[in-house]
């Protein structure tokens, strides 16, 4: 007995809608969606404002002004200061001699690290000159750009044999 040929089911494809009586249009490629809404405007991030450097002298902690010392004596001077700026003092900050005698120390020294708003003790160990007389050594803080800031502070001694 002869076998009947198999039949396959093909689902009908709906024809695009057009005016009545018109021929079906060829299938068009899908087009991208275009939106007329614009993206929200986002303000660029504002740059971090630069910090400010400032130092306030508070008090002498050792060696009152006019202290008499022997020639060549070590003079351990300490000052109490406050970082009243908004920058933290780090290894890039220095103290520099701005007047008087260096009395045996470098004319540029590291500034004690201190966070903004905190107090710090600055310490310099001087060597009294060999010659008798009155001596002063005046220092000021300097930021990483080489700009001096804050109150200058000093030490005054009298060298006598």
BELJONOR-V65418 format. One record per residue. N is the residue number from 1. RES is the residue in one letter. SS is DSSP state (~ for helix, > for strand, _ for the rest). PSI is psi as a letter, one per 30 degrees, with the letter a starting at -180 (none if undefined). OMEGA is omega as a letter, one per 30 degrees, with the letter a starting at -180 (NA if undefined). Layout:
N | RES | SS | PSI | OMEGA
N | RES | SS | PSI | OMEGA
This chain:
1 | X | _ | k | a
2 | X | _ | k | l
3 | X | _ | k | l
4 | X | _ | k | l
5 | X | _ | k | a
6 | X | _ | l | l
7 | X | _ | k | a
8 | X | _ | k | l
9 | X | _ | k | l
10 | X | _ | j | a
11 | X | _ | k | a
12 | X | _ | k | l
13 | X | _ | k | a
14 | X | _ | k | l
15 | X | _ | k | l
16 | X | _ | k | a
17 | X | _ | k | l
18 | X | _ | a | l
19 | X | _ | k | a
20 | X | _ | k | l
21 | X | _ | g | l
22 | X | _ | l | a
23 | X | _ | k | l
24 | X | _ | k | a
25 | X | _ | l | l
26 | X | _ | k | a
27 | X | _ | k | a
28 | X | _ | l | l
29 | X | _ | k | l
30 | X | _ | k | l
31 | X | _ | l | a
32 | X | _ | l | l
33 | X | _ | k | l
34 | X | _ | k | a
35 | X | _ | k | a
36 | X | _ | f | l
37 | X | _ | k | a
38 | X | _ | l | l
39 | X | _ | k | l
40 | X | _ | k | l
41 | X | _ | k | l
42 | X | _ | k | l
43 | X | _ | k | l
44 | X | _ | l | a
45 | X | _ | k | a
46 | X | _ | k | a
47 | X | _ | l | l
48 | X | _ | k | a
49 | X | _ | k | a
50 | X | _ | k | l
51 | X | _ | l | l
52 | X | _ | k | l
53 | X | _ | k | l
54 | X | _ | k | l
55 | X | > | k | l
56 | X | > | k | l
57 | X | > | k | l
58 | X | > | e | a
59 | X | > | l | l
60 | X | > | k | l
61 | X | _ | f | l
62 | X | _ | l | l
63 | X | _ | i | l
64 | X | _ | l | l
65 | X | _ | k | l
66 | X | _ | g | l
67 | X | > | k | l
68 | X | > | k | l
69 | X | > | l | l
70 | X | _ | l | l
71 | X | _ | k | l
72 | X | _ | g | a
73 | X | _ | k | l
74 | X | > | k | a
75 | X | > | j | a
76 | X | > | j | a
77 | X | > | k | l
78 | X | > | k | l
79 | X | > | k | l
80 | X | > | k | l
81 | X | > | l | l
82 | X | > | k | l
83 | X | > | j | a
84 | X | _ | g | l
85 | X | _ | a | l
86 | X | _ | f | l
87 | X | _ | k | l
88 | X | _ | k | l
89 | X | > | k | l
90 | X | _ | a | a
91 | X | _ | f | l
92 | X | _ | f | a
93 | X | _ | k | a
94 | X | > | l | l
95 | X | > | k | l
96 | X | > | k | l
97 | X | > | k | a
98 | X | > | f | l
99 | X | > | l | l
100 | X | > | a | a
101 | X | _ | k | l
102 | X | _ | f | l
103 | X | _ | h | l
104 | X | _ | g | l
105 | X | _ | l | l
106 | X | _ | l | a
107 | X | _ | f | l
108 | X | > | k | a
109 | X | > | l | l
110 | X | > | k | l
111 | X | _ | k | l
112 | X | _ | k | l
113 | X | _ | k | l
114 | X | > | k | l
115 | X | _ | l | l
116 | X | _ | k | l
117 | X | _ | f | a
118 | X | _ | l | l
119 | X | > | l | l
120 | X | > | l | l
121 | X | > | k | l
122 | X | > | k | a
123 | X | > | k | l
124 | X | > | k | l
125 | X | > | j | a
126 | X | > | l | l
127 | X | > | j | a
128 | X | _ | k | l
129 | X | _ | l | l
130 | X | _ | f | a
131 | X | _ | k | l
132 | X | _ | l | l
133 | X | > | l | l
134 | X | > | k | a
135 | X | > | k | l
136 | X | > | k | l
137 | X | > | j | a
138 | X | > | k | a
139 | X | > | l | l
140 | X | > | k | l
141 | X | > | k | a
142 | X | > | k | a
143 | X | _ | l | a
144 | X | _ | f | l
145 | X | _ | g | l
146 | X | _ | g | a
147 | X | _ | k | l
148 | X | > | k | l
149 | X | > | l | l
150 | X | > | a | a
151 | X | > | k | l
152 | X | > | k | l
153 | X | > | l | a
154 | X | > | l | l
155 | X | > | k | l
156 | X | > | k | l
157 | X | > | l | l
158 | X | > | k | l
159 | X | > | k | l
160 | X | _ | k | l
161 | X | _ | none | NA
